Each structure stands twice: as structure tokens, then as C-alpha cells.
Amino acid sequence: MTDKDLAPVPEKRESFIRIGEVLKRTGMGRTSLYAEIKDGNFKPPIVLRQSIHVWLESDVDEYIRRKTEEARKGSPVFRGTRSAG
């Protein structure tokens, strides 16, 4: 084993992403995203300027991770109101 093998793994640098990328990565539409924010399930955007709203990439990654864990545990993600048949 060399010193290179023991070197710490560099941390990923944080970055901002705009709404288009958030929607693409989560698979949500704009209305669903803002409903998730209102319900406290998704962190609100950071307002850089009046017309520039961004999210931290790590917050979006955390939301995706959490939703994936919920789905894999069998939590109902969506309960439709329509009856079968």
C-alpha cells in the first residue's frame, strides 16, 4: 500500500442548479415541485436575485435519496382516489 492509496477522497464541490435541472433530476413538474416545497418535503430555492432562484445540488440529491429509500421500504408514494375496474 502506498501513501497515494491512503489519501483522503476529495469532497464534491457544492453547486447551484436552476429549476430546469431540478425538474429534470427529480422527474417532477413545476407545480409538483412547489407543492413539495409548500408541504415541507423539498427545500425552498435560494433567491440570488429577484428572477434567479437556485437550489443546492446536495439538497436535490438528498431529496432523491430520501424518496428512493421511502419507495424501497414500501411507503406509498401516491394513493390514487380512483377505484379499480
C-alpha positions in Angstrom: 0.0 0.0 0.0 1.3 3.4 -0.9 0.7 6.9 0.5 -1.5 7.5 -2.5 -3.8 4.7 -1.5 -4.3 6.3 1.9 -5.0 9.8 0.5 -8.4 11.2 1.5 -11.1 11.2 -1.1 -11.8 14.9 -2.1 -15.2 16.1 -1.3 -17.6 17.1 -4.1 -17.8 20.8 -4.5 -21.2 22.3 -3.9 -23.0 23.9 -6.8 -26.3 25.7 -7.6 -28.7 24.3 -10.0 -31.6 26.1 -11.7 -35.2 24.9 -11.8 -34.9 23.2 -15.2 -32.2 20.9 -13.8 -34.2 20.3 -10.6 -37.2 19.2 -12.6 -35.2 17.0 -14.9 -33.4 15.3 -12.0 -36.5 14.7 -9.9 -38.9 13.9 -12.7 -41.4 16.4 -11.2 -43.3 19.2 -12.9 -43.1 22.7 -11.7 -46.5 22.5 -9.8 -45.5 19.3 -8.1 -42.1 20.8 -7.0 -43.7 23.8 -5.5 -46.3 21.6 -3.7 -43.5 19.6 -2.2 -41.9 22.8 -1.0 -45.2 24.0 0.5 -45.6 20.7 2.3 -42.1 20.9 3.7 -40.8 17.9 1.7 -38.4 19.9 -0.5 -36.2 22.8 0.5 -37.2 26.1 -1.0 -35.0 27.9 -3.5 -32.2 30.3 -2.7 -33.0 33.7 -4.3 -29.9 35.2 -5.7 -31.8 38.0 -7.5 -35.5 38.6 -8.0 -35.6 36.5 -11.1 -32.8 34.0 -10.2 -33.9 31.1 -8.0 -31.5 28.2 -7.4 -31.2 25.1 -5.3 -28.1 23.5 -3.8 -27.3 20.4 -5.7 -26.8 18.5 -2.4 -30.4 19.4 -1.3 -31.8 17.9 -4.5 -29.6 14.8 -4.1 -30.8 14.4 -0.5 -34.5 14.6 -1.7 -33.9 12.0 -4.3 -32.1 9.7 -1.8 -34.9 10.1 0.7 -37.7 9.4 -1.8 -35.8 6.4 -3.1 -35.5 5.0 0.4 -39.2 5.6 1.1 -40.1 3.8 -2.1 -37.9 0.8 -1.4 -39.4 0.5 2.1 -42.8 0.2 0.6 -44.1 3.6 1.6 -47.0 4.7 -0.6 -45.7 7.4 -2.8 -49.1 8.1 -4.4 -52.5 6.9 -3.3 -55.0 7.4 -6.1 -58.7 8.0 -5.3 -59.9 6.1 -8.3 -61.3 2.6 -7.7 -60.1 -0.3 -9.8 -62.4 -1.5 -12.6 
